[in-house]
Amino acid sequence: MFRVFAAVIAITVLLGGVTGCGSGDRKTLRVLAAASLVDVMNTLTSAFHDDHPEVTVQVDTAASSELVRRLASGADGDVLVTADTRTMDQAVEQKVAADPVVVATNVLVIVVPQGNPGHVTGLDFFARPGARSVVCASEVPCGAAADAALAGIGATPQPISRAPDVRAALGSVTRGEADAALVYATDARSAGDKVETIAIPHAPVNQYPAASLTDAGRDFVTLMTSSRGRDIFTAAGFGVP
């Protein structure tokens, strides 16, 4: 079991009918999810509770590439959900996941503080040397999407920092440390009136694949692909396949 970082949430609900790890009559189902899924996972675990009333569900969130690295290093998990297919492909290649299925989609947007003090109008802001912009690290899905979006306008990112995951990028704007960041639409939505959102024409669309890593994880993946799961993702601002 790996150390739970600040970006990690542990959601404990009484669930049943799933074979997980644990002691006595209590069992644990561990879901490793991309950082941008932190909010919707609360609703998904609550929905799972309705049908499975006797197992503890723990959701650990971090950058997708970090989750794959941890699994490759021997960390435990029953379900893996990443924020792009590239990272899931790496998990499959490293034989820590198999047979993934896309459960949701997301799109990149620009977030700025209320009032837009940096007078940001589009992606060109992120290519200006010295501009207070933040994008995710290139190795994580939100960073790869940011690089692709800027390449689409013939530009190279010139951020003041590269965030380790999308929630860290969002936090740089909500804390007033940056005038703009590139995040997913769902993350912008989660910030409420702390930010303003600027749409990106022809923005990259990220697919979110999920894989059950053990027999115990199959029911949770089934929930995410069900009509109820699609409704939950849609209500949270995600697209669905």
N, C-alpha and C positions, 0 to 999 in steps of 0.2 A: 504494500500500500504506500502511495507516495504522499508527501506533505501537501497539505491543502493551503494554497496561497490566498492572498487577500481577494483575488478576483474569483475565488471559488465559493460556491454556495453549497450547503448541505441541507437538503430538504428531507425531513423525516416524516413519513406518513405511514399509517398502518395499512399494509397491503396484504393480499393473500392469493394463493393459487399459483405463485411463481416460485420456482426453485432457485434461490440465491445463496449467497454465502452468509454465514452468521453462526450463532450458537443457540442451543436450546430450540424453542419454538419460534424465535425471532430470526428472520432471514433478511438479507440485504441485497438489493439490486443496485448496481452502480452504473450510472450513466455519465459518460465523458462527453461533454458538449462544447461546441465553439462558444467563445465569449459572447457573441451576438445573440445567443439563444438564452441568456440568463433569465430574462423575464418570462418568455413563453414557457419555459420549463416548469415554472410554478404552476401554470394552468394545466399543462400536460400531466404532471404528477398528481394533481388533484383529480383529474379525469380518470387516471389509472386507478386511483383509490376506490372509485365507484365499483369496479369489477374485481379488485384484488385487495381484500381487506386485512392481510396479515403479514406483509413484508415491508421492511424499511427501504425506502428509495433514497439514495444519495446521489445528488447531481454535482459533478465537479466541472467547472468551466475554466477554460484558458484558451489561448490561441490554438488553432487547429494543429499547426505544426508542432507545438509543444505537447499536445495530447498524444500525437503519434510517436513523438520521441520517447515519452514516458512509457507508452505501451511497449515499444521496442526494447526498452530498458528493463522490462519485466513487471510493470505496474499492472494492477488488477483492474478489470472492467467487464461489464456485461453488454454495454451498448456504446458505440462510438458514433457521434454526429459531427461532421466537419462542415466548414463554411464554403468549401469548394470541392470540385471533383479531383483537382490536382492533388490536394493533400490526402484525400481518401485513396487515390491511386497509389500514393507512396505507402500508405498503410497496407494495402493489398500486396504490393511488391515486397514489403518487409514481412509478409505473412502474419501480421497481427490483426487483420480483418479480412473478410471475404463476403462476396455477394451483396454489395451495398445497393440500396435503392434510394432514389431521390425523394425527399419528403417535403421540401419547401424551396422557394427561391427568394432572392433579395436583390436590391439594386443600390448602387452607390449614389450618394448625394453629398452636397456641400452643406456643412453646418457652420453658422456664424453666431456670435453672441447677439442677444436682442439689441436692435438698433444698428447692427452691422457697422461697428466703428471702423473696420478696416476697408469699408466701401468695396466689398468683394462682389463681383458680378459674374464670375465664371471660373473655369479651370485655369485660365492664364495666371491667376493670382498665385497658384502653387508653383509656377515656374519662375517667379520673380525672386532674385537673390535678395535676402534681407527681409522679405515679407514674412509676417508672423503666421506661417502655415504649418500644419502638422499632418503627416500621413503615416499609415502603419508601415512597419518594417516589410521589406520586399518578400521575405520568406513566408509571411502569413497571408491568408486569403485577401484581407482588406487592402494590404499593401500591394499585392499583385494586381488587384483590380484597379487601384489608384495609378500604378505605373502604366497599365494598359489604357486607362482613360486619358492620361496625359500624352501617351505615345500617339493616341488617336488624333490629337491636335498638333502633333509634331513638337511636343515639348518634353522637357526633362524635369522631374520634381526637384525643387530647391527648398525643402522644408527646414524649419529651424530644429526639428527633431523628428525621429522615426519612432512611433509608439509600438510597444510590444504586442498590443492587440487593439481591437476596435473600441472597446470601452475606455481604454487609456487615451486614445485619440479624442474621443468625445469629451472626456474629462478635461483635456487641455483647453477646450473652448468654454465649458461650463464654469471652470475655475478662473477664466479670464487670462490664461497663459498664452493663448493664441487667438488670432482673429479669424481663423478658418481651419476646418479639418475635413477630411474625406472619410465618411462613415457610411454605414448602411441606413436605408430609410427607416428601418425598425428601431435603430439606435437613436436616430434623430427624434423619432416619435416618443421614445422613452424619456427624453429630456424635457418634454413639455414646453412651457413658455420660457425656459432658460435659453433656448436657441431659436434661430430662424433657419429655415431650410431653403436651399436653392437647388432646383432640379438640374441635372446634367443631361443635355441632349445625347441620345444614343448611349446612355450609360451602360457599362458592363452589367450583365445579370449573372449573379452567382447562384449555382445550384447547391443545395445542402443534402448530401447523401448520408444515410444512416446504415449501420451494419450491426447486427447482433453478434457479439463476440462469444457468447455462450448460449446454451439452450435457455437459460433464464432470461436472456434479453429479448427473445423473440416476441413475447407479448407486448413489450413496450414499443418495438418497431412496428408491430401490427397496429397499435393504437395510432402512431404517427401517420400511417398510410391509410387509415380508415376515414370515412366521411366525417366522423367526429374530430379526428386529428386535423383534417384539412380545414374544418371550420375554426378550430383553435388557432391554427397558423394564420388563417386569413384575418381573424379578429385582431391578431397582434400586428398586422401590417405586412406579413409575408405573402408572397405569391405561392401558388401550389402547382405541382406538375399537371 
